[in-house]
Structure formats: C-alpha cells, structure tokens
Amino acid sequence: MWLELKNSRFGYKFRRQHSIGGYIVDFYCPSKKLVIEIDGSQHLKNKEYDKVRSDYFEGLGIKIIRFTNKEVSTETESVVSKIRKVFVSSPPC
C-alpha cells in the first residue's frame, strides 16, 4: 500500500506509521485529516478496541477508512479507487 501512497501520488503527502495521541496509525494524510488502516486478522478479535480508537480519531475530526490485508493484496486497484474517491468527495482542509 505504501508504494501507492508515497511520493504524493494522490496529490497529498502521507505519513507511514504515524503517531496520533497514544495510537499509531498505518497511514496518515495530515492535510486531509485522513487515516488509512490496513487490518489483519487480529482486528477480528479487537473490535471494541478499534471502536474506541476510531471514536478518538473522529473526535479530532479525522476520517478513517479501513481495508483488510486481503483487500490490499488481492484488490489493490479497487482499494486505490476507493481512496481516490475519498479525496475527490471531501473538501480541502
């Protein structure tokens, strides 16, 4: 996924493994206040933790989009398309 996000391919800079509060997110675009999370199988067991974490980010005005590891590895173009739609549909910060 990082290969798709780095070098401002979407027209915005992303940070990888970025700290926000007490949490580390997979990818963060500060200018759009957007977190992209890639969830492995451990997230199936940690739904409550993920909800608390998501609520925290949303309280800061940060949008979160999640994809599974499988989606990223087998449906990369679809994932990229979904991310691109978020950039097109959200107003600039």
Number of C-alpha atoms within 10 A of each C-alpha: 15 11 7 13 20 16 12 11 11 15 11 14 15 24 16 15 13 15 13 13 8 7 12 13 18 18 22 25 19 14 11 18 16 21 23 19 18 18 16 11 10 8 13 10 9 10 11 11 11 13 11 11 15 17 14 15 19 14 10 11 11 17 18 17 13 13 14 14 15 13 15 16 11 10 11 14 13 12 19 15 10 13 17 13 11 14 15 10 8 10 8 9 7
